[in-house]
Amino acid sequence: MKKIIFVVVIVVSLSSCQQSGLEFSCDPVINEFVVKNREGLSNIAIQELATYEGQLQKAIFNSWDYRKKRSAWIDKFQYVLSHVPLSEPEIAHILKLISSIGEDYFLKENIDKNQQIRSQFAVEWIDYSINELGWDNRFVAFMVYRLYTDPSQLDSELSLLKSIGSKNSADSESCNCNVSSDFCGIVNCTAGGCILESGCGWLWSMPCDGSCS
């Protein structure tokens, strides 16, 4: 069962995360939890991370160094290759993605320097996934927009978003998606009052600048 760790409602200004020194999450409760437990959280496996609530997952990911971020995604893809039934072309496609994630992939300077190259690769990889492999948007999202290890975990998240999203969108600050490249199911990623440097979009290497609402 997914661990719903925190439910809080806060109202903040556009750059409140940066102004308030909230490094890992715009939610001060989540941010404080990650700061206090950073050492222990740096050692958790992808299977454990995948059981946590979405905002906590992203905050933990943001607290990791670039090596741990890379290993988490590689471990996720290797887990999928071992546990999800896939055709040979699908396996090759995932291996192509793994090979694109170099040792320094998540270094901030590399993200900034190679932004155009990364974006082009992402567009082409997703296009092939949909048009050649026949993957739907949910499975693409499961692969590159979430660190879940089982597609059913994304389905659970989307069901939760559908049931509480409209209520929370009016008065909460979730900061859980990237407005230009992310997936929120039947709702939209709407620009919100929070900006985090990373944790959303393609392989969670893009800023979080909106909320699924």
N, C-alpha and C positions, 0 to 999 in steps of 0.2 A: 504494500500500500504506500502510495506517495506520502512523504513526510511534509505536511503543511506546517512549517515552523513558525512563521510570523504572519499576522494579518494586522496591518496598521493603516491608518488614514492620515495623510499629511498634506499640507498645502504649502507650496514653495514657489519662489520666483525662478525665472529661466535658468540662471546660472547658480542656483542655490547649492548644488552639490560642491562646486568648486569654491564658492564663497564660504561654505561651512566646513570645508576640509573633509568632506565625505569622499574618501578615495575609491572605495570599492562598490558602494551602493548609494543611491539617493535616499534610501530608507535608513535613517540613523540607527534604528534598532539592529537591522541586518548588518550595517557597516560596523557597529560596535562589536557584534558577535564575531565577525570575521577577524577584526583587528585583534581581539583577545585570544582567539583560537587559531591564529594564522599558522603557527608552527605545526600543530596537529593536522590541520586541514591541508597542509602542503603535501601530506603523505597518503591521502585517501585515494583509492582506486576509482576508475571511471564507473564501475558498477555501483559503488556507494554514492558517488556524486549524482548519478542518474535517478536516485530515489528521492532526492531533495526537491523542494518547491522551486519553481523556475527562478525567482529573483535571488534566492539564496545560492542556487547553482552559479548564476552569473557573477555574484559577488565573490564567491570562492574562486572562480576562474580568474577574475580580475586581480586577485591577490597572488596568483602564481607567477613565477618567473617564466621567461619565454621558453625554456626547455620543458618545464612541466606542462605548459599549454600545448606544446607540440606533441608530447608523449600522450596526453589525454586524447587528442583527436586521433592519433595513430592507433592507440589502444581501442578506441571506439570502432574504427573502421575494421580492425583485425577481428574484433568481437562479432561485428556484423557478418564478415566473411565466413566466420566459423559457425554462426547460429541462424542465419537467415538463408532460406533456399534461394539460390541465384543461378542464372544462366552463365555460360562462359563469357559472353559479351558484357554482362553486368559485372562479373568479377574483374574483367580487364579494365572496365571503366573505373571501378573503385581503386584498383591498383595504380591507374594513371593519376588519380587524385592524390593518393598516398605519396607517389614519387614526386609530386609537385611541391610537397611541404618540406622544404629544406630545413637544415639544422637551425638556421637563424630566421625562420619564417615569421615568428612572432616578435622579433625585435622591433621596437617602435620605429627606429630609423629605416628599417627595411620596409615596413608597412607604408611609411610615408613616401619613400623613394620609388617603390615598385607598384604604387597604387593602380596605375593604368594597366600594367601587365596583369596584375591580379584580377582586376575587373574583367578584362577581356577573357582570361582563362575561365573565370566563373560563369560568364555569359555563355561561352561555348560548351562548357561542361554541363550546365543545366539544360541548354538547348538539346544536346545529344541525349541526355537523360529522358527528356520528355518526348522528343520527336523520333528518336531511333529505338530507345529501349521501352518506351511506353509507360514510364513512371508517371504517376500523378503528382500534383503539387504537394500533397501531404508527404509522400515518400521522399521527394526531393528535400522538403523541409526537414524531415527526420534525419536525412543524411548530412546536410551541410548547415542548417540553421539551429540545430539542437544537439546537445550532448547526451541524449537518451541512448540506451542500448537496445531498446525494443520499440517498434512502431506503436504499440499499444500505449506506451507512456505518453506519446504526443497526443494520441486520441483522448486520453484522460485530461490532459492540459486544455485541449480545445473545448472539451465539454464543460470544463470549469469556467473557461473564458466566456462561453456562450451563456452560462447560467448567471454569472455575477458581473460580467463585463459592463453592461449598460448601467448598472447601479454604481459601479466604482468609477466609471469614466468621468462622471460629473464632478467628483470631489476627491479623487485620489491621484497619487503620483507614483506610477509604477515603473516608468522608464525601462521598458523591457523589449524594445524593438528598434530597428533602424528604418527610418521612413523611406529610404531609397531601395533597400534590399533586405527584406525579411518576410516572415510568414505569420499571419495571425488567424488563419482559417477564414471564417465567414465575416469576421470583423476587420477593421482597417488598422494600420499602424499610423496613429495620429500624432503629429508633433506635440510634445508636451512641455512641461516646465522644468525638465531635467536633462542634463547632458553628461554622460559618462564617456570616457575616452575609448573604451572598448567593451566587449561583452555581447555584441549583437551582430546581426547580419552574417555575411559569409564567414564560416568557421569562427564566429565570434571575434573577428579581428577588426570590426567596424564600430563606430560610436553608437551608444544607445541614446537616441534623441527623440523617442516617442513612446507611446503606450498602445497596446492592443485594445481598442475600444470601438 
